[in-house]
């Protein structure tokens, strides 16, 4: 009997949290997951710059850094040393100078180099708490920076958010990345989640001396996989030293150099996503 009561209490707690998640997410107009098949493809950098682009277009924007073991978003935005606040409405996202609201496990760590050593259930619980107990207020766009792959964390995000609008997938041109991207695409199909498009990152290198673009890792793999699965291709982003330097300074390239070719490409990508969002909502 005690065991049965315990199971029932757990089910009730999950149902209550689902209601809180639905209430919290209902205050966000558009919810977009940013995914990658493998690590090291620049997904967090892309997420930060997409967020800055949405802000430039007038959207109230937030980022949920769901990469629990590698929470890099706060550092890329220059807010990694900020203390998390809590009020009567829940956890208060940290806000950047440009108004981007951010939630990340980085704000919960005692030190920057403190590891999070959690098993699956605890990670799932943390993500669901971010969704239910963070006071996002009224956002136009929430970007969720997922850890790579198709495991506990991304699955929790994709299954827990009611009316998730869709996902953007980041890849590099190499076949090892593209093979893993196919798994992400198939995951989205099984969960009936719309894919707004694929971004091919690290697609070439722009020489800072002569501005020639050299395709170190090849080119076109992301575009080919988009055609294979009949999903939109959002564009190419090359390796660029200015983008790297901006991240080291706690800035996005959109913020540091809005007139650069990279910034123009990212803004164009956001325009394509924006059009898909409006078409989806009618």
SERO-4910 file (N, C-alpha, C, O; in steps of 0.05 Angstrom, whole numbers):
BEGIN
 pado doro    nc1    nc2    nc3   cac1   cac2   cac3    cc1    cc2    cc3    oc1    oc2    oc3
  Unk    A     16    -24      0      0      0      0     17     25      0     12     44    -14
  Unk    A     39     25     17     57     48     18     69     53    -10     72     76    -18
  Unk    A     78     31    -23     90     34    -49     70     45    -69     78     62    -86
  Unk    A     46     36    -68     25     45    -86     20     75    -82     17     90   -101
  Unk    A     19     83    -56     15    112    -50     38    129    -60     34    151    -70
  Unk    A     62    118    -58     86    132    -67     85    137    -97     91    158   -107
  Unk    A     77    116   -112     75    118   -141     53    138   -149     57    154   -167
  Unk    A     31    137   -135      9    156   -141     18    185   -135     11    203   -150
  Unk    A     33    188   -113     42    215   -107     62    226   -128     61    249   -135
  Unk    A     78    208   -138     97    215   -159     82    223   -184     89    243   -197
  Unk    A     62    208   -191     46    214   -215     32    241   -212     31    257   -230
  Unk    A     22    246   -188      8    271   -182     28    295   -184     21    316   -195
  Unk    A     52    291   -174     72    312   -175     80    319   -204     83    342   -211
  Unk    A     82    298   -221     88    302   -249     66    317   -263     71    335   -278
  Unk    A     41    309   -257     18    323   -269     17    352   -261     11    370   -277
  Unk    A     22    358   -235     22    385   -226     44    402   -239     40    425   -246
  Unk    A     68    389   -243     90    403   -256     83    408   -285     90    429   -297
  Unk    A     70    389   -298     62    392   -326     44    417   -329     46    432   -348
  Unk    A     26    421   -310      8    444   -310     24    470   -307     18    489   -321
  Unk    A     44    470   -289     61    493   -285     77    499   -311     81    522   -318
  Unk    A     87    478   -324    102    482   -349     84    494   -370     92    512   -384
  Unk    A     60    483   -373     42    493   -393     35    522   -388     33    538   -406
  Unk    A     32    530   -362     25    557   -355     49    576   -362     45    597   -373
  Unk    A     73    567   -354     97    583   -359    102    586   -389    108    609   -398
  Unk    A    100    565   -404    106    566   -433     84    580   -449     89    589   -471
  Unk    A     60    582   -437     39    597   -451     45    627   -453     33    641   -469
  Unk    A     63    636   -436     71    665   -437     92    670   -459    100    693   -463
  Unk    A    101    649   -472    121    652   -494    107    646   -520     95    625   -524
  Unk    A    110    665   -539     96    663   -564    108    640   -582     94    623   -591
  Unk    A    135    641   -585    148    622   -602    170    607   -586    186    620   -573
  Unk    A    170    581   -588    189    564   -574    204    547   -594    192    531   -609
  Unk    A    231    551   -595    247    538   -616    271    524   -603    286    536   -588
  Unk    A    273    498   -608    296    482   -599    319    484   -619    314    481   -643
  Unk    A    343    488   -609    367    488   -627    381    462   -621    390    457   -599
  Unk    A    385    445   -642    395    418   -638    420    414   -655    426    428   -674
  Unk    A    436    393   -647    458    384   -663    461    354   -658    454    344   -637
  Unk    A    471    340   -678    475    311   -675    498    305   -658    498    284   -644
  Unk    A    519    321   -659    543    317   -643    554    343   -632    545    365   -640
  Unk    A    572    341   -613    584    365   -601    605    377   -618    615    365   -637
  Unk    A    612    402   -612    634    415   -626    627    427   -653    645    433   -668
  Unk    A    601    431   -658    593    442   -684    587    472   -682    579    484   -702
  Unk    A    589    483   -658    584    512   -655    555    519   -650    546    541   -656
  Unk    A    540    499   -639    511    503   -634    505    526   -616    487    542   -621
  Unk    A    520    528   -594    515    550   -574    521    577   -586    507    597   -582
  Unk    A    543    579   -602    550    604   -615    527    612   -634    520    636   -636
  Unk    A    517    593   -649    495    598   -668    470    607   -652    457    627   -660
  Unk    A    464    594   -630    441    601   -613    442    630   -604    423    645   -606
  Unk    A    466    637   -593    469    665   -583    465    685   -605    452    706   -601
  Unk    A    476    680   -629    473    699   -651    445    699   -663    436    720   -672
  Unk    A    432    677   -662    403    677   -670    387    694   -651    370    709   -659
  Unk    A    393    691   -625    378    707   -605    383    737   -609    364    753   -609
  Unk    A    408    745   -614    414    773   -618    400    783   -643    391    806   -645
  Unk    A    398    766   -663    384    774   -688    354    778   -684    343    797   -694
  Unk    A    342    760   -668    314    764   -661    310    790   -646    290    804   -651
  Unk    A    328    797   -628    326    822   -613    327    846   -632    312    865   -630
  Unk    A    346    844   -652    348    866   -671    323    870   -688    317    892   -698
  Unk    A    308    848   -691    283    849   -706    259    858   -688    236    859   -697
  Unk    A    265    864   -662    245    874   -645    231    853   -628    210    860   -615
  Unk    A    241    829   -627    228    808   -611    240    808   -582    264    810   -579
  Unk    A    223    805   -563    232    800   -535    241    770   -534    225    752   -539
  Unk    A    266    766   -528    279    740   -533    292    729   -508    303    744   -492
  Unk    A    290    703   -505    304    689   -483    319    664   -493    313    654   -514
  Unk    A    338    655   -477    352    630   -482    352    613   -458    359    621   -436
  Unk    A    342    588   -461    345    568   -440    369    551   -448    368    536   -467
  Unk    A    390    553   -432    414    537   -437    411    510   -424    416    506   -401
  Unk    A    401    491   -440    395    464   -430    419    445   -431    416    422   -424
  Unk    A    442    455   -440    466    439   -440    478    439   -412    495    455   -406
  Unk    A    468    421   -395    474    422   -366    503    419   -360    514    431   -342
  Unk    A    517    402   -376    545    396   -370    564    415   -384    588    417   -376
  Unk    A    555    430   -403    572    450   -416    557    476   -421    552    483   -444
  Unk    A    549    489   -399    533    513   -401    550    538   -410    559    553   -393
  Unk    A    553    541   -436    571    562   -446    557    588   -453    570    608   -457
  Unk    A    530    588   -455    516    612   -464    522    636   -447    527    658   -458
  Unk    A    521    634   -420    526    658   -404    553    671   -410    555    696   -411
  Unk    A    574    655   -413    600    667   -419    601    680   -446    612    702   -449
  Unk    A    588    668   -466    587    680   -492    572    707   -493    576    723   -511
  Unk    A    555    711   -472    540    736   -471    550    754   -449    539    776   -444
  Unk    A    572    746   -436    585    764   -416    570    766   -390    573    786   -376
  Unk    A    554    746   -383    538    747   -358    544    723   -340    528    718   -322
  Unk    A    566    710   -344    572    685   -330    579    689   -300    578    670   -285
  Unk    A    584    713   -292    591    718   -264    568    731   -249    571    743   -228
  Unk    A    544    729   -260    520    741   -249    507    721   -230    505    697   -235
  Unk    A    497    732   -207    483    715   -188    454    712   -195    440    732   -202
  Unk    A    444    688   -193    415    683   -199    398    693   -177    404    689   -153
  Unk    A    376    706   -184    357    716   -165    331    700   -165    324    688   -186
  Unk    A    317    699   -142    291    685   -140    272    704   -127    278    717   -107
  Unk    A    247    706   -138    227    722   -126    202    705   -122    203    681   -125
  Unk    A    180    718   -115    155    703   -109    144    688   -133    128    670   -130
  Unk    A    153    696   -157    143    683   -181    162    661   -192    157    649   -212
  Unk    A    184    656   -178    203    636   -186    230    647   -192    237    668   -183
  Unk    A    246    631   -206    273    639   -213    272    661   -234    256    660   -253
  Unk    A    289    682   -231    289    705   -249    312    701   -269    335    700   -261
  Unk    A    306    700   -295    327    697   -314    346    721   -313    338    744   -308
  Unk    A    372    716   -318    391    737   -319    388    752   -346    385    739   -367
  Unk    A    389    778   -346    384    793   -370    410    807   -380    425    818   -364
  Unk    A    415    805   -406    438    818   -418    432    847   -422    410    857   -419
  Unk    A    453    862   -430    450    890   -436    430    895   -458    417    916   -459
  Unk    A    428    876   -477    410    879   -500    382    868   -494    364    869   -511
  Unk    A    378    858   -469    351    850   -461    346    820   -465    323    812   -461
  Unk    A    366    804   -472    361    775   -474    360    762   -447    378    766   -430
  Unk    A    339    748   -441    336    734   -416    348    706   -418    341    691   -436
  Unk    A    364    699   -398    379    674   -400    376    658   -374    378    669   -352
  Unk    A    372    632   -377    373    614   -354    392    591   -360    391    580   -382
  Unk    A    409    585   -341    430    565   -346    440    554   -319    438    567   -298
  Unk    A    449    529   -319    460    517   -295    486    531   -287    495    529   -264
  Unk    A    498    547   -306    522    562   -299    517    580   -275    535    585   -259
  Unk    A    493    591   -273    486    609   -251    483    595   -224    482    608   -203
  Unk    A    482    569   -225    478    553   -200    504    541   -190    504    530   -167
  Unk    A    525    543   -205    550    530   -197    566    548   -177    566    572   -180
  Unk    A    579    536   -157    595    551   -138    619    564   -151    628    585   -143
  Unk    A    630    550   -171    654    560   -186    650    553   -215    635    535   -222
  Unk    A    663    568   -232    660    564   -261    670    537   -270    659    526   -289
  Unk    A    689    525   -256    700    499   -264    687    476   -248    698    454   -249
  Unk    A    666    481   -234    652    460   -219    637    442   -238    620    452   -254
  Unk    A    641    416   -237    627    398   -256    599    391   -245    595    391   -221
  Unk    A    581    385   -263    555    375   -255    556    345   -261    558    336   -284
  Unk    A    555    329   -239    557    300   -242    530    288   -235    525    279   -212
  Unk    A    512    288   -254    485    279   -250    478    256   -269    488    254   -291
  Unk    A    461    238   -259    450    217   -276    424    227   -289    415    249   -283
  Unk    A    414    210   -307    391    218   -323    367    230   -308    359    252   -315
  Unk    A    356    217   -288    332    228   -274    337    255   -262    319    272   -263
  Unk    A    360    260   -251    366    287   -240    368    308   -261    359    331   -257
  Unk    A    379    301   -284    381    320   -306    353    326   -317    347    349   -323
  Unk    A    337    305   -320    309    309   -329    294    328   -310    280    346   -318
  Unk    A    298    323   -284    285    339   -264    293    368   -265    276    386   -262
  Unk    A    319    373   -269    329    401   -271    317    416   -295    309    439   -292
  Unk    A    316    402   -317    305    415   -341    276    421   -338    266    443   -346
  Unk    A    261    403   -327    232    407   -323    228    430   -303    208    445   -305
  Unk    A    246    433   -283    244    455   -264    249    482   -278    236    502   -272
  Unk    A    269    482   -296    274    506   -312    249    515   -328    243    538   -330
  Unk    A    235    495   -338    211    500   -354    188    509   -337    171    526   -345
  Unk    A    186    499   -313    162    504   -296    167    528   -277    148    542   -270
  Unk    A    191    531   -267    196    550   -245    211    575   -252    216    592   -235
  Unk    A    219    579   -278    232    603   -286    211    623   -295    193    616   -311
  Unk    A    212    647   -285    193    668   -292    202    682   -318    215    703   -317
  Unk    A    195    671   -341    202    682   -367    186    707   -373    193    722   -391
  Unk    A    164    711   -359    145    733   -365    135    730   -394    131    708   -403
  Unk    A    131    752   -407    120    751   -434    143    753   -455    152    775   -461
  Unk    A    151    731   -466    172    731   -487    159    726   -514    138    713   -516
  Unk    A    171    738   -534    163    732   -562    176    706   -571    163    689   -584
  Unk    A    202    702   -564    217    679   -574    234    668   -551    248    683   -537
  Unk    A    232    642   -547    250    627   -529    266    607   -545    254    589   -557
  Unk    A    292    610   -546    310    591   -559    321    572   -537    331    581   -517
  Unk    A    318    546   -542    329    526   -523    354    514   -535    353    499   -555
  Unk    A    377    519   -522    402    509   -531    406    481   -519    413    478   -496
  Unk    A    400    461   -535    401    433   -526    429    422   -527    445    430   -544
  Unk    A    436    403   -509    461    388   -513    459    371   -538    437    365   -547
  Unk    A    482    362   -548    482    347   -573    469    319   -569    468    308   -547
  Unk    A    459    308   -591    449    281   -591    419    279   -587    405    299   -589
  Unk    A    411    255   -580    382    249   -577    376    236   -550    358    219   -548
  Unk    A    391    244   -530    389    231   -503    368    244   -485    350    257   -494
  Unk    A    373    241   -459    354    250   -438    346    279   -440    322    286   -440
  Unk    A    367    297   -442    361    325   -440    345    335   -464    323    347   -461
  Unk    A    354    331   -489    337    340   -512    310    327   -513    290    339   -520
  Unk    A    309    301   -506    283    287   -506    264    300   -486    240    303   -492
  Unk    A    274    307   -462    257    319   -442    247    346   -452    223    352   -448
  Unk    A    264    362   -465    255    388   -476    233    383   -497    212    396   -496
  Unk    A    238    366   -516    220    362   -538    193    351   -529    172    357   -541
  Unk    A    193    335   -508    168    322   -499    153    339   -478    129    335   -474
  Unk    A    168    357   -464    156    371   -442    143    397   -450    124    406   -437
  Unk    A    153    410   -471    143    437   -478    117    434   -495    118    424   -517
  Unk    A     95    443   -485     70    443   -501     73    462   -524     83    484   -521
  Unk    A     63    454   -547     63    471   -571     91    481   -578     94    505   -585
  Unk    A    111    464   -576    138    471   -586    135    477   -616    125    460   -631
  Unk    A    144    501   -624    140    509   -652    157    493   -671    148    488   -694
  Unk    A    181    485   -663    198    470   -681    227    472   -672    233    481   -650
  Unk    A    245    462   -690    273    462   -683    290    472   -707    282    470   -730
  Unk    A    313    482   -700    334    489   -719    358    470   -713    365    466   -690
  Unk    A    369    458   -734    390    439   -731    417    451   -742    418    462   -764
  Unk    A    438    448   -726    464    459   -733    482    435   -739    484    416   -724
  Unk    A    497    437   -761    516    416   -768    541    428   -780    542    452   -786
  Unk    A    561    412   -783    585    420   -799    585    403   -824    569    385   -826
  Unk    A    602    409   -844    600    395   -870    608    366   -870    601    351   -888
  Unk    A    624    358   -849    635    330   -850    614    309   -847    593    313   -836
  Unk    A    621    286   -859    602    263   -858    596    254   -830    573    245   -825
  Unk    A    616    255   -811    611    246   -784    589    262   -770    574    252   -754
  Unk    A    588    288   -777    568    306   -766    541    301   -779    520    300   -766
  Unk    A    542    297   -805    517    294   -821    503    267   -813    478    266   -813
  Unk    A    518    247   -808    506    221   -800    491    224   -774    469    213   -771
  Unk    A    502    240   -755    488    244   -730    464    263   -733    445    261   -719
  Unk    A    466    281   -752    444    299   -758    420    284   -768    397    290   -761
  Unk    A    425    263   -783    403    246   -793    387    234   -769    363    232   -770
  Unk    A    402    228   -748    388    217   -724    370    238   -711    348    232   -703
  Unk    A    380    263   -711    363    285   -700    338    289   -717    316    293   -706
  Unk    A    342    287   -743    319    291   -761    298    269   -757    274    273   -756
  Unk    A    308    244   -755    290    221   -751    277    223   -724    254    215   -721
  Unk    A    291    234   -704    279    238   -677    256    258   -679    234    253   -668
  Unk    A    260    279   -694    240    300   -697    215    288   -711    193    294   -704
  Unk    A    220    271   -731    198    259   -746    182    240   -728    157    240   -729
  Unk    A    195    225   -711    181    206   -693    165    221   -672    143    212   -664
  Unk    A    175    245   -664    160    261   -644    141    281   -657    128    297   -644
  Unk    A    141    281   -684    123    299   -699    129    328   -694    111    344   -689
  Unk    A    155    335   -694    164    362   -689    174    374   -715    190    362   -729
  Unk    A    165    398   -721    173    412   -745    202    420   -745    212    429   -724
  Unk    A    216    418   -767    243    427   -770    243    453   -787    235    452   -810
  Unk    A    251    475   -775    251    500   -790    275    502   -809    274    518   -828
  Unk    A    295    486   -805    317    486   -824    343    477   -812    346    473   -788
  Unk    A    362    473   -830    390    464   -823    409    487   -829    408    500   -850
  Unk    A    427    492   -810    449    511   -814    475    496   -816    482    479   -799
  Unk    A    490    501   -837    517    489   -840    537    508   -829    544    528   -842
  Unk    A    548    502   -805    568    519   -792    596    509   -799    599    486   -807
  Unk    A    616    526   -795    644    520   -801    647    512   -830    664    495   -837
  Unk    A    630    524   -847    631    518   -876    650    536   -889    643    557   -901
  Unk    A    676    529   -888    697    546   -899    709    564   -878    699    566   -855
  Unk    A    731    576   -885    746    594   -867    753    620   -882    763    618   -904
  Unk    A    746    642   -871    752    668   -884    779    678   -874    783    684   -851
  Unk    A    798    679   -893    825    688   -886    824    718   -878    814    734   -893
  Unk    A    834    725   -854    833    752   -845    852    771   -861    850    795   -858
  Unk    A    870    760   -877    889    776   -892    879    782   -920    882    804   -930
  Unk    A    868    762   -933    860    766   -961    830    763   -965    820    767   -988
  Unk    A    815    755   -944    786    751   -945    777    728   -963    754    725   -969
  Unk    A    797    711   -972    789    687   -988    776    667   -969    785    663   -946
  Unk    A    756    653   -980    742    632   -964    753    605   -972    751    597   -995
  Unk    A    765    591   -953    777    564   -957    760    543   -943    753    546   -920
  Unk    A    753    522   -958    734    502   -947    750    480   -934    754    458   -946
  Unk    A    758    485   -909    775    466   -894    760    439   -889    772    418   -893
  Unk    A    735    440   -882    720    416   -875    701    408   -898    683    391   -894
  Unk    A    704    420   -921    686    414   -943    663    433   -943    662    452   -927
  Unk    A    644    429   -960    621    447   -962    597    433   -975    601    416   -993
  Unk    A    574    439   -966    550    430   -980    536    406   -967    514    399   -975
  Unk    A    548    394   -946    535    371   -934    508    378   -921    489    362   -923
  Unk    A    507    401   -908    482    409   -895    460    414   -916    437    408   -911
  Unk    A    467    426   -938    448    431   -960    438    405   -972    415    402   -978
  Unk    A    457    385   -975    449    359   -986    430    345   -968    410    333   -978
  Unk    A    435    346   -942    417    331   -924    390    344   -922    370    331   -917
  Unk    A    389    371   -926    363    385   -927    347    375   -951    323    371   -948
  Unk    A    360    372   -973    347    363   -997    337    334   -994    316    326  -1002
  Unk    A    354    318   -981    348    289   -977    322    286   -961    306    268   -967
  Unk    A    319    302   -940    296    300   -923    274    320   -929    254    322   -915
  Unk    A    278    336   -950    259    356   -958    252    376   -936    228    380   -929
  Unk    A    273    387   -923    269    407   -903    285    432   -911    304    430   -927
  Unk    A    278    455   -901    291    480   -909    321    480   -902    330    469   -882
  Unk    A    337    493   -920    365    498   -914    368    528   -908    360    545   -925
  Unk    A    378    535   -885    379    563   -876    404    577   -885    404    602   -887
  Unk    A    426    563   -892    449    576   -902    476    566   -890    476    549   -873
  Unk    A    497    578   -901    525    571   -893    536    592   -874    532    616   -877
  Unk    A    551    583   -854    566    601   -836    595    592   -835    601    570   -826
  Unk    A    614    608   -845    642    600   -845    655    604   -817    645    619   -801
  Unk    A    678    591   -813    695    597   -790    705    626   -794    714    634   -815
  Unk    A    703    641   -772    711    669   -774    724    678   -748    712    675   -727
  Unk    A    748    690   -750    762    697   -726    748    719   -711    751    721   -686
  Unk    A    733    736   -724    719    758   -710    696    747   -693    690    757   -672
  Unk    A    683    726   -703    662    713   -687    674    700   -662    662    702   -640
  Unk    A    697    687   -665    711    675   -642    719    697   -622    714    693   -598
  Unk    A    730    719   -631    739    740   -613    715    753   -599    717    760   -575
  Unk    A    693    755   -613    669    767   -600    660    749   -577    653    759   -556
  Unk    A    659    723   -581    651    704   -560    669    706   -536    660    705   -513
  Unk    A    695    708   -541    714    711   -519    710    736   -503    716    737   -479
  Unk    A    699    756   -516    694    782   -502    666    783   -490    658    804   -478
  Unk    A    651    761   -492    624    761   -481    604    776   -499    585    788   -489
  Unk    A    609    776   -525    592    790   -544    585    770   -567    598    750   -571
  Unk    A    563    777   -581    557    762   -606    569    778   -629    574    802   -626
  Unk    A    573    765   -651    583    779   -675    562    798   -685    568    819   -697
  Unk    A    536    791   -680    514    809   -688    516    836   -673    511    857   -684
  Unk    A    524    834   -648    526    858   -631    552    873   -636    553    897   -637
  Unk    A    574    858   -640    600    871   -644    604    882   -671    615    904   -674
  Unk    A    595    868   -692    599    877   -719    574    871   -736    575    853   -752
  Unk    A    553    886   -732    527    880   -746    529    883   -776    512    872   -790
  Unk    A    549    897   -786    551    901   -815    568    879   -829    571    880   -853
  Unk    A    579    860   -814    596    840   -825    580    820   -842    555    818   -839
  Unk    A    594    806   -859    581    786   -876    568    764   -859    546    755   -866
  Unk    A    581    756   -838    571    735   -820    544    744   -808    525    729   -808
  Unk    A    544    769   -798    519    780   -786    497    781   -806    474    774   -799
  Unk    A    503    789   -830    482    790   -851    471    762   -857    446    759   -861
  Unk    A    488    742   -857    479    715   -862    461    705   -839    440    692   -844
  Unk    A    468    711   -815    452    702   -792    425    716   -791    405    704   -786
  Unk    A    425    742   -797    400    757   -798    382    745   -820    357    744   -817
  Unk    A    394    737   -842    378    725   -864    366    698   -855    343    692   -862
  Unk    A    382    683   -839    371    658   -828    347    662   -810    327    648   -812
  Unk    A    349    682   -793    327    689   -775    303    698   -791    280    691   -783
  Unk    A    307    712   -812    284    720   -829    270    696   -840    245    695   -841
  Unk    A    285    676   -849    273    651   -859    257    636   -837    235    626   -842
  Unk    A    269    635   -813    255    622   -791    230    638   -784    208    626   -779
  Unk    A    232    664   -784    209    682   -778    187    677   -797    163    675   -789
  Unk    A    193    674   -823    172    669   -843    159    642   -838    134    639   -841
  Unk    A    175    622   -831    163    595   -825    145    596   -800    124    583   -800
  Unk    A    153    612   -780    137    614   -756    110    627   -762     89    618   -753
  Unk    A    111    648   -778     86    662   -785     68    644   -802     43    645   -800
  Unk    A     80    629   -821     65    610   -837     52    588   -820     29    580   -825
  Unk    A     67    579   -800     58    558   -782     33    567   -766     14    553   -762
  Unk    A     36    592   -757     14    603   -740     -9    614   -757    -30    621   -747
  Unk    A     -4    616   -784    -25    627   -801    -27    657   -799    -44    669   -813
***
